[in-house]
Amino acid sequence: MLKKRLLCISLLVGLLITTSTASAVVVSSVSALQIAVNNANSGGDKTILIANGVYDLSGIALQITANGVTVRGQSGNRSAVVLDNHCVEAGTSGIFRILASSVNIADMTLKRPYYHAIHISPGGSSNIENVVIDNVHIIDAGEQAIKINPDNRDFATYTVNNGTIRNCLIELTDTGRANLTSTAYPCYTGGIDGHWAAGWTVQDNIIKGFWCSDGLSEHGIHFWNNSSNILIERNQIIECDRGIGFGLGEDGNVGGIIRNNMIYHGVNHGFSDVGISIESTPNAQVYNNTIYHVHNYSAIEYRFGATAGVHIANNLTNRAISRRDDATGLVQNNVTNARVSWFVNISAGDLHLASAVTRVVNQGLAITHLCRF
């Protein structure tokens, strides 16, 4: 039951872009990176490799408008390639602004974006499909670290679907939290935020620190406002006031799976909230998650009359699973009185069992999946 599997050469001279293969360029300066992105958008080489280094992107945004573009760190070490926005507004809403399909961003650190580190939204001519974000470290976004939204929030014509976010570390530090008070929307921050998004997979990420002392933060992972068929699995959510969410109020979600995640929150910072929330979302499945809160709020909530056919099973928590506002569903085989001593290291978010707990290990119900996974 509740066992977790946590758990995604060329010579460089000055500002020159040099060709490493027929289809890739290596860059080692900000100006070369800008040129490479512009060339890729215009039909040039679509694989851009960034050499190790720290790149000052103050006031600069990288906008990708061509399908099939890859931008990644050349070494594969995400700590060795740092794009730092220094909290300077860059004229668009992300360090990377993605308006195209089959774009890959990987193996780098994105630091201090004024708004989002990565913003994916159609330019208005077609859906965006199959974006992959892999092995990216995001530090101190001014708003949500990764934003996914349609061309129009309320009457979407074009949407962003079937993407993947994996093996990433997304965090808000004490320094970044202090800077939020100087932005237009204090505490309008979170990890991953998706609107009108279908078929996304979010797996094997660590998301931590999304809380504020002056308001309720966004979720660590949140899909809502007409999103559907989302898979969220094997993530660690640490010290986030809201962990994982489907739907928000009447802006619901359809279906989807939240499974095998670990969620830990310590003492109440003033606005500490739920571990997993299901709101106005029919037919969601929530199973095999482990949640430990030092504060007293519910581990899992399902809410509102539009929430029906929900299955919540095999979860291990130390707080209640709560039904609210006429929601309906099947809640079975959960353990809601977990103890600190059961886990390896709760303050680090490691909620693997330290030793076998008879009433937990190998006691799970078989789950029939209701979506494509």
C-alpha positions in Angstrom: 0.0 0.0 0.0 1.6 3.4 0.7 5.1 2.5 -0.3 6.7 5.3 -2.3 9.0 5.3 -5.3 10.0 8.9 -5.2 11.3 9.7 -7.5 13.4 13.4 -14.3 32.3 20.1 -29.0 32.7 23.2 -30.1 35.4 25.8 -29.4 33.8 28.8 -27.6 35.3 32.2 -28.5 34.0 35.4 -26.9 30.4 36.1 -28.0 30.4 33.7 -31.0 27.8 31.0 -31.6 29.6 27.9 -32.8 28.1 24.9 -34.5 28.5 21.6 -32.6 26.5 19.5 -35.0 24.4 20.2 -38.0 21.4 20.8 -35.9 22.7 22.4 -32.6 24.5 25.5 -31.5 26.5 26.1 -28.3 26.3 29.5 -26.7 28.4 31.1 -23.9 27.0 34.6 -23.5 23.6 36.3 -23.2 23.8 38.0 -26.6 24.7 34.7 -28.2 21.8 33.0 -26.4 19.4 35.7 -27.7 20.7 35.4 -31.3 20.3 31.6 -31.1 16.7 31.8 -29.9 15.9 34.3 -32.6 17.5 32.1 -35.3 15.6 29.1 -34.1 12.4 31.0 -34.3 13.2 32.0 -37.9 14.0 28.4 -39.1 17.6 28.0 -38.0 19.1 25.4 -35.7 16.6 24.3 -33.1 18.8 22.8 -30.5 20.6 25.4 -28.3 23.1 24.2 -25.8 24.1 26.6 -23.0 27.7 26.4 -21.8 28.3 26.4 -18.0 28.1 29.8 -16.5 25.9 32.5 -14.9 23.9 34.6 -17.3 22.5 38.0 -16.4 19.0 38.2 -18.0 18.0 41.4 -16.2 15.2 42.9 -18.3 15.6 40.1 -20.9 13.0 37.4 -21.8 13.5 34.5 -24.2 10.4 34.1 -26.4 10.1 30.8 -28.3 7.7 30.9 -31.2 8.8 27.9 -33.4 7.8 24.3 -32.9 10.5 21.8 -31.9 13.0 24.1 -30.2 15.2 22.7 -27.4 17.2 24.8 -25.0 19.2 23.0 -22.4 22.4 23.1 -20.4 25.3 21.6 -22.3 26.7 19.7 -19.4 23.4 18.3 -18.1 24.3 19.7 -14.6 21.4 22.1 -13.9 23.4 23.9 -11.2 26.2 24.8 -13.7 23.9 26.9 -16.0 22.1 29.7 -14.2 19.9 32.2 -16.0 19.2 35.0 -13.5 16.5 37.6 -14.1 17.4 39.6 -10.9 13.7 40.3 -10.3 13.7 42.8 -13.2 10.6 43.1 -15.3 11.5 41.8 -18.7 8.6 43.0 -20.9 6.9 39.6 -21.0 5.8 37.3 -18.3 8.6 34.7 -18.2 12.3 34.1 -18.5 11.1 31.6 -21.1 7.8 32.6 -22.8 6.7 29.6 -24.9 4.2 30.0 -27.7 4.9 26.8 -29.7 4.7 23.1 -29.5 7.3 20.4 -28.8 9.5 22.8 -26.9 12.0 21.3 -24.4 13.6 23.3 -21.6 16.1 21.2 -19.6 19.2 21.0 -17.4 19.5 24.6 -16.0 18.6 26.9 -13.1 16.2 29.8 -13.6 16.6 32.3 -10.9 14.6 35.3 -9.7 12.1 35.8 -12.5 9.9 38.9 -12.0 6.8 36.9 -12.9 7.2 33.3 -14.0 10.3 31.3 -14.8 8.4 29.5 -17.6 5.1 30.8 -19.1 3.4 28.6 -21.7 0.4 30.1 -23.5 -0.7 30.1 -27.2 -0.1 33.1 -29.3 -3.7 32.7 -30.7 -3.3 30.6 -33.8 -3.2 27.0 -32.6 -3.0 24.8 -29.5 0.3 24.1 -27.9 1.2 20.5 -27.4 4.0 18.3 -25.9 6.1 20.9 -24.0 8.7 19.2 -21.8 10.3 20.8 -18.8 13.0 18.4 -17.4 15.7 18.8 -14.7 15.2 22.5 -14.1 15.8 24.3 -10.8 13.6 27.3 -10.3 14.3 29.8 -7.5 12.2 32.6 -6.2 9.6 33.4 -8.9 7.7 36.5 -8.3 4.5 34.7 -9.2 3.8 31.1 -10.1 7.1 29.4 -11.2 5.5 27.6 -14.1 2.4 29.1 -15.6 0.2 27.3 -18.2 -2.9 29.1 -19.6 -5.0 29.5 -22.7 -5.3 32.4 -25.1 -8.3 33.6 -23.1 -9.0 32.7 -19.5 -12.7 32.6 -19.8 -13.4 31.6 -23.4 -10.4 29.7 -24.5 -10.0 28.9 -28.2 -6.5 27.6 -28.0 -5.1 25.7 -25.1 -1.9 24.0 -23.8 -2.0 20.2 -23.7 -0.1 16.9 -23.1 3.0 18.4 -21.6 5.4 17.0 -19.0 7.1 18.6 -16.0 9.6 16.2 -14.4 12.7 15.9 -12.2 12.5 19.6 -11.3 13.3 21.5 -8.0 11.0 24.5 -7.6 11.4 26.6 -4.5 10.6 29.9 -2.8 13.4 30.8 -0.3 13.2 33.2 2.6 14.9 35.9 0.5 12.4 35.4 -2.3 9.5 35.5 0.1 10.6 38.8 1.5 10.8 40.3 -2.1 7.1 39.3 -2.8 5.9 42.3 -0.7 7.4 44.7 -3.3 5.4 43.2 -6.2 2.0 44.2 -7.4 0.4 41.0 -5.9 1.9 40.0 -2.6 1.8 36.2 -2.2 0.4 35.6 -5.7 3.0 32.9 -6.0 3.1 29.1 -6.3 4.8 26.2 -7.9 2.9 25.0 -11.0 -0.4 26.6 -12.1 -2.4 25.3 -15.0 -5.7 26.6 -16.6 -7.6 24.9 -19.4 -4.7 22.3 -19.6 -5.4 18.7 -20.6 -3.3 15.6 -20.4 -0.3 17.0 -18.5 2.0 14.7 -16.5 3.8 16.2 -13.4 6.2 13.7 -11.8 9.2 13.3 -9.7 9.6 16.9 -8.7 10.4 18.6 -5.4 8.4 21.7 -4.7 9.0 23.6 -1.5 8.6 26.9 0.5 5.4 28.3 -1.0 4.0 30.1 2.0 3.5 33.7 3.1 3.1 35.4 6.4 0.6 37.9 5.0 -1.7 35.8 2.9 -2.5 32.3 1.5 -0.1 31.2 -1.2 -1.0 29.3 -4.3 -0.6 25.5 -4.4 2.6 23.7 -5.0 0.9 22.0 -7.9 -2.5 23.3 -9.2 -4.6 22.5 -12.2 -8.1 24.1 -12.5 -10.4 26.3 -14.6 -11.4 23.7 -17.1 -8.3 21.5 -16.9 -8.7 17.8 -17.4 -7.1 14.3 -17.3 -4.0 15.4 -15.3 -1.5 12.9 -13.7 0.4 14.1 -10.7 2.7 11.4 -9.2 5.8 10.8 -7.1 6.3 14.5 -6.1 7.6 15.8 -2.8 5.7 18.9 -1.6 7.5 20.5 1.4 6.3 23.5 3.5 3.7 24.7 1.0 0.5 26.1 2.5 -1.5 24.3 -0.1 0.0 21.1 -1.6 -1.7 19.7 -4.6 -5.1 20.9 -6.0 -7.6 20.0 -8.7 -10.1 22.9 -9.2 -10.8 26.0 -7.2 -14.2 27.0 -6.0 -16.5 26.8 -9.1 -13.6 26.8 -11.5 -13.3 23.0 -11.7 -11.3 20.3 -13.3 -12.4 16.9 -14.8 -11.0 13.6 -13.8 -7.2 13.1 -13.2 -5.1 11.2 -10.8 -3.0 12.3 -7.8 -1.0 9.3 -6.6 2.2 8.4 -4.7 3.1 11.9 -3.6 4.6 12.9 -0.3 3.4 16.2 1.3 4.8 17.6 4.5 4.0 20.9 6.3 5.3 21.9 9.7 3.9 24.6 12.0 1.3 27.0 10.9 2.8 30.2 9.3 -0.5 31.9 9.6 -2.4 30.6 6.6 -1.4 26.9 6.4 -4.1 24.9 4.5 -4.8 21.6 2.9 -2.4 18.9 1.6 -4.6 17.8 -1.3 -7.8 19.6 -2.4 -10.4 18.4 -4.9 -12.9 21.2 -5.8 -15.6 21.1 -8.4 -13.8 18.1 -10.0 -15.8 14.9 -10.8 -14.2 11.5 -11.1 -10.8 12.4 -9.7 -8.7 9.6 -8.1 -6.5 10.3 -5.0 -4.6 7.3 -3.8 -1.4 6.1 -2.2 -0.3 9.5 -1.0 1.4 10.2 2.3 0.7 13.5 4.1 2.0 14.7 7.4 0.9 18.1 8.8 2.2 19.5 12.1 -0.6 22.1 11.9 -4.2 21.0 12.3 -5.7 21.5 8.9 -7.1 18.6 7.0 -4.8 16.4 4.9 -7.3 15.9 2.1 -10.5 17.8 1.2 -13.2 17.2 -1.4 -15.6 20.1 -1.9 -18.7 21.4 -3.8 -21.6 19.6 -5.5 -19.8 19.3 -8.8 -17.3 17.0 -7.1 -18.8 13.6 -7.6 -17.5 10.1 -8.3 -14.2 10.9 -6.5 -12.2 7.9 -5.2 -9.9 8.6 -2.3 -8.1 5.4 -1.1 -4.9 4.0 0.3 -3.7 7.3 1.6 -1.6 7.6 4.8 -2.0 10.8 6.8 -2.0 12.2 10.3 -5.0 14.5 9.7 -8.5 14.1 8.5 -10.0 13.5 5.1 -12.8 15.9 4.9 -16.0 16.1 2.8 -17.4 19.7 2.4 -20.1 21.6 0.6 -22.1 18.6 -0.8 -19.3 16.8 -2.5 -19.7 13.0 -3.0 -17.3 10.2 -3.5 -15.9 6.9 -2.2 -13.4 7.2 0.6 -11.9 3.9 1.7 -8.9 2.1 3.2 -7.1 5.3 4.3 -5.0 5.5 7.5 -5.4 8.9 9.2 -3.5 8.6 12.4 0.1 8.3 11.2 2.9 9.0 13.7 6.2 10.8 13.4 8.1 7.7 14.3 6.8 5.9 11.3 8.8 8.0 8.8 12.5 8.4 7.8 12.7 12.2 8.1 9.5 14.2 8.0 11.1 17.7 8.3 13.1 16.9 5.1 9.9 15.7 3.5 11.1 12.1 3.4 7.9 10.2 4.3 9.2 6.8 3.4 8.4 4.3 6.2 11.4 3.9 8.5 10.3 0.3 9.2 7.4 -1.9 8.3 4.1 -0.8 9.8 1.8 -3.8 9.8 -1.5 -1.9 9.2 0.1 0.0 6.3 2.4 -2.3 4.3 0.8 -4.5 1.7 -2.7 -3.5 2.8 -3.7 -1.4 -0.2 -6.8 -1.9 -2.4 -6.4 -2.4 -6.1 -7.3 0.7 -8.0 -9.0 0.8 -11.4 -7.7 3.8 -13.4 -10.4 6.1 -14.8 -8.1 8.0 -17.2 -5.5 7.3 -19.9 -2.7 6.4 -17.5 
